[in-house]
Amino acid sequence: MTFARVELERLATLASLDIGREDLERLGGELSRILDFVRQLETAATHETEPLTHPLELNQPLRFDAVAETVDRERYQRDAPRTESGYYLVPRVIE
């Protein structure tokens, strides 16, 4: 697939890219090769292939879900200006 200079300039404008005139021709060729490769990939027979969440079928090692530490609420709230029933009291900001 080949691109006209006008199309490349429009794409550059839409992408907010400042591309010089000398780079447009080179980038047009690269973009054409990329799109040709995508077309080639579209011809691959994938109708019997199951979708993957990851290209490598690895098992995720899981850690044992256990409480590692507890929170000493009284110690943390000791320096708070105001607390009540284990909660921090803050000034009202919405009337």
ZIHURA-V184598 format. One record per run of one state. SS is the DSSP state (@ for helix, = for strand, . for the rest). FROM is the first residue (numbers start at 1). LEN is the number of residues. Records with the same first field share a line. If there is no record, write none. Layout:
# ZIHURA-V184598
SS: FROM-LEN / FROM-LEN
This chain:
# ZIHURA-V184598
.: 1-4 / 15-6 / 43-30 / 78-5 / 85-2 / 89-7
@: 5-10 / 21-22 / 73-5
=: 83-2 / 87-2
